[in-house]
Amino acid sequence: MKQIKRFPAVDGSLGWYESMPNQRTHPIIKVTENGSFDYVVVGAGFTGLSVAGRLAELEPQSSIALVDALLVGQGTSGRNAGFIIDIPHNLDATDADRFTDSYIRSLNGFAISRLDNIRKSQGDDVYWRQIGKYLAAHEEKHFKNLEGFAATLDNIDEPYSVVEGSELKEKLGTGYYKKAIFTPGNVLVNPAALALSVSKGLPENVTVFESSKITAFDWESKKLFFGSQTLEADKIILATNSFTEEFRGCTNKLAPIFTYASLTRPLTAAELAQFEGVGSWGVTAAHPAGSTVRFTPDNRILIRNSFDVLPGLSSNQKLIEKAKVQHRKSFLKRFPELNTVPFEHSWGGMLCMTMNHEPVFSECRPGVFAIAAMNGVGIAKGTYLGYYMAEMIVGNKSDSLDFILNSSNPSWVPPDPLRSLGAKMRLSLEQRLAKGEK
Ligand SMILES: Cc1cc2nc3c(=O)[nH]c(=O)nc-3n(C[C@H](O)[C@H](O)[C@H](O)COP(=O)(O)OP(=O)(O)OC[C@H]3O[C@@H](n4cnc5c(N)ncnc54)[C@H](O)[C@@H]3O)c2cc1C
């Protein structure tokens, strides 16, 4: 039996979770007694939700447990910026080509329509808005990144428009950005609300256990320990992202990086004056270490930026406060008129990266499967990887599964302390280069 040493924590005040439009009404089920299932899926983020959902569809007679240390919507899946990105993103695999980019585009599209169907079937308002996104630059030196992105889009015949100057200001309600590439297919959501909706939509043969922390495991007997209780299964699927190495689901592959977000309170009618005629929107930065910014359907502003390398896999209030100072600066640069508007929530969460941006997707031990490292685009990627992991487990074959297997070879990263040192150096350089995009 192996003990787990690092556990997920609620890192701050989780803005999306606290402001969900679909308040939770169903009870929390915890692991309080021993149990046995055909499948146990660990991790109720978008990846685990998708594995469990597809397994349940493929094998309606099977028993499936989906377990998480936190509540659905509190993990990283509910802490992100809420972009369900349809096109190859600057955090997707490197050295892409037309074939790869087109494939990623179609898998992302598949994930978006699957999530859309599920949330519609639940009748939940999760602030789902298919309103595209802007990849925007403040500094001219980053225009070249916009051009590179446009070339990627041209290569796969993806529509986009270039928006600049006063037109961009009219669309966003801020004159901070000089130029942007707008792509129409991106969806913006409250990600905690969407995760909750997807969990409600799971078929009846899935039992969701929340607030149930796995403290140890034994892969010989396929047993998971929750303190003194156990769950055992024929097959176990790890959808634990940054925590996957804790479960020996992979070794020396992951580079977990903390990033932070702050959400204002809803703007008042007077504060909304500068947004007259402006609908909700989302901006990602022309430099990958820049700020992600959103104007939400409930009239809040989200700022996401700053990175930390924290080998303990949890943050603390001091670091969250430090990130909040940067969020404030970034907010005021874009919205100086809103200088009296406070942030209501600030939190941290982990981007789980790999060196070559390819995910972990494998049977890591007989009967134990791992999917990890969504490289910053986990809503769509976690959804399609989870779906195809279920397909693989039941023995279904497809071109999409082959594509995924061929593009899931994450490269080696050195163990700590070298890993953290290398990541810190790289991030500090990138953050300096991002400058005005932060
Ligand atoms: C601030 C921020 C902004 C981001 N913005 C975006 C974005 O706009 N769009 C996008 O697509 N992605 C974004 N990402 C990345 C995205 O959130 C992740 O890729 C996604 O959450 C991965 O989903 P997952 O289900 O694989 O893992 P997770 O969501 O991390 O789920 C893993 C689950 O495993 C559980 N777990 C771990 N250990 C244990 C244990 N011992 N016992 C029980 N349960 C355990 C955790 O509690 C967790 O809920 C962002 C990330 C951050 C932090």
The ligand as an SDF file (V2000), in Angstrom:
LIG
                    3D

 53 58  0  0  0  0  0  0  0  0999 V2000
   -6.6430   29.8870  -13.2170 C   0  0  0  0  0  0  0  0  0  0  0  0
   -6.7330   28.8680  -14.3140 C   0  0  0  0  0  0  0  0  0  0  0  0
   -7.2770   29.2480  -15.5610 C   0  0  0  0  0  0  0  0  0  0  0  0
   -7.4490   28.2830  -16.5620 C   0  0  0  0  0  0  0  0  0  0  0  0
   -8.1430   28.6380  -17.6880 N   0  0  0  0  0  0  0  0  0  0  0  0
   -8.5650   27.6570  -18.5460 C   0  0  0  0  0  0  0  0  0  0  0  0
   -9.5030   27.9560  -19.5730 C   0  0  0  0  0  0  0  0  0  0  0  0
   -9.9690   29.0850  -19.7140 O   0  0  0  0  0  0  0  0  0  0  0  0
   -9.8850   26.9440  -20.3960 N   0  0  0  0  0  0  0  0  0  0  0  0
   -9.4270   25.6620  -20.2430 C   0  0  0  0  0  0  0  0  0  0  0  0
   -9.8200   24.7840  -21.0210 O   0  0  0  0  0  0  0  0  0  0  0  0
   -8.5740   25.3540  -19.2330 N   0  0  0  0  0  0  0  0  0  0  0  0
   -8.1380   26.3050  -18.3950 C   0  0  0  0  0  0  0  0  0  0  0  0
   -7.3220   25.9870  -17.3310 N   0  0  0  0  0  0  0  0  0  0  0  0
   -6.8820   24.5910  -17.1780 C   0  0  0  0  0  0  0  0  0  0  0  0
   -8.0140   23.6740  -16.7330 C   0  0  0  0  0  0  0  0  0  0  0  0
   -8.6230   24.1450  -15.5580 O   0  0  0  0  0  0  0  0  0  0  0  0
   -7.4740   22.2630  -16.4980 C   0  0  0  0  0  0  0  0  0  0  0  0
   -6.8570   21.8490  -17.7100 O   0  0  0  0  0  0  0  0  0  0  0  0
   -8.6030   21.3220  -16.1380 C   0  0  0  0  0  0  0  0  0  0  0  0
   -9.1140   21.6350  -14.8800 O   0  0  0  0  0  0  0  0  0  0  0  0
   -8.1230   19.8850  -16.1370 C   0  0  0  0  0  0  0  0  0  0  0  0
   -9.2340   19.0870  -15.7950 O   0  0  0  0  0  0  0  0  0  0  0  0
   -9.0170   17.6680  -15.1490 P   0  0  0  0  0  0  0  0  0  0  0  0
  -10.3650   17.1050  -14.9260 O   0  0  0  0  0  0  0  0  0  0  0  0
   -8.0660   16.8730  -15.9660 O   0  0  0  0  0  0  0  0  0  0  0  0
   -8.2710   17.9420  -13.7620 O   0  0  0  0  0  0  0  0  0  0  0  0
   -8.7930   18.6980  -12.4540 P   0  0  0  0  0  0  0  0  0  0  0  0
   -9.8280   19.6740  -12.7800 O   0  0  0  0  0  0  0  0  0  0  0  0
   -7.5560   19.1680  -11.7710 O   0  0  0  0  0  0  0  0  0  0  0  0
   -9.4500   17.5120  -11.6340 O   0  0  0  0  0  0  0  0  0  0  0  0
   -8.6700   16.5790  -10.9210 C   0  0  0  0  0  0  0  0  0  0  0  0
   -9.4380   16.2210   -9.6680 C   0  0  0  0  0  0  0  0  0  0  0  0
   -8.7200   15.2010   -8.9650 O   0  0  0  0  0  0  0  0  0  0  0  0
   -9.0250   15.3620   -7.6050 C   0  0  0  0  0  0  0  0  0  0  0  0
   -8.0190   14.6710   -6.7770 N   0  0  0  0  0  0  0  0  0  0  0  0
   -6.6770   14.8320   -6.8070 C   0  0  0  0  0  0  0  0  0  0  0  0
   -6.1110   14.0860   -5.8050 N   0  0  0  0  0  0  0  0  0  0  0  0
   -7.1160   13.4440   -5.1670 C   0  0  0  0  0  0  0  0  0  0  0  0
   -7.1660   12.5690   -4.0440 C   0  0  0  0  0  0  0  0  0  0  0  0
   -6.0720   12.2030   -3.3600 N   0  0  0  0  0  0  0  0  0  0  0  0
   -8.3720   12.0890   -3.6600 N   0  0  0  0  0  0  0  0  0  0  0  0
   -9.5050   12.4350   -4.3270 C   0  0  0  0  0  0  0  0  0  0  0  0
   -9.5150   13.3050   -5.3720 N   0  0  0  0  0  0  0  0  0  0  0  0
   -8.3260   13.8060   -5.7750 C   0  0  0  0  0  0  0  0  0  0  0  0
   -8.9720   16.8750   -7.4030 C   0  0  0  0  0  0  0  0  0  0  0  0
   -9.6810   17.2980   -6.2610 O   0  0  0  0  0  0  0  0  0  0  0  0
   -9.5650   17.3970   -8.7050 C   0  0  0  0  0  0  0  0  0  0  0  0
  -10.9090   17.8000   -8.5890 O   0  0  0  0  0  0  0  0  0  0  0  0
   -7.0360   26.9340  -16.3430 C   0  0  0  0  0  0  0  0  0  0  0  0
   -6.4540   26.5800  -15.1320 C   0  0  0  0  0  0  0  0  0  0  0  0
   -6.3050   27.5270  -14.1260 C   0  0  0  0  0  0  0  0  0  0  0  0
   -5.6980   27.1190  -12.8390 C   0  0  0  0  0  0  0  0  0  0  0  0
  1  2  1  0
  2  3  1  0
  2 52  2  0
  3  4  2  0
  4  5  1  0
  4 50  1  0
  5  6  2  0
  6  7  1  0
  6 13  1  0
  7  8  2  0
  7  9  1  0
  9 10  1  0
 10 11  2  0
 10 12  1  0
 12 13  2  0
 13 14  1  0
 14 15  1  0
 14 50  1  0
 15 16  1  0
 16 17  1  0
 16 18  1  0
 18 19  1  0
 18 20  1  0
 20 21  1  0
 20 22  1  0
 22 23  1  0
 23 24  1  0
 24 25  2  0
 24 26  1  0
 24 27  1  0
 27 28  1  0
 28 29  2  0
 28 30  1  0
 28 31  1  0
 31 32  1  0
 32 33  1  0
 33 34  1  0
 33 48  1  0
 34 35  1  0
 35 36  1  0
 35 46  1  0
 36 37  1  0
 36 45  1  0
 37 38  2  0
 38 39  1  0
 39 40  1  0
 39 45  2  0
 40 41  1  0
 40 42  2  0
 42 43  1  0
 43 44  2  0
 44 45  1  0
 46 47  1  0
 46 48  1  0
 48 49  1  0
 50 51  2  0
 51 52  1  0
 52 53  1  0
M  END
$$$$
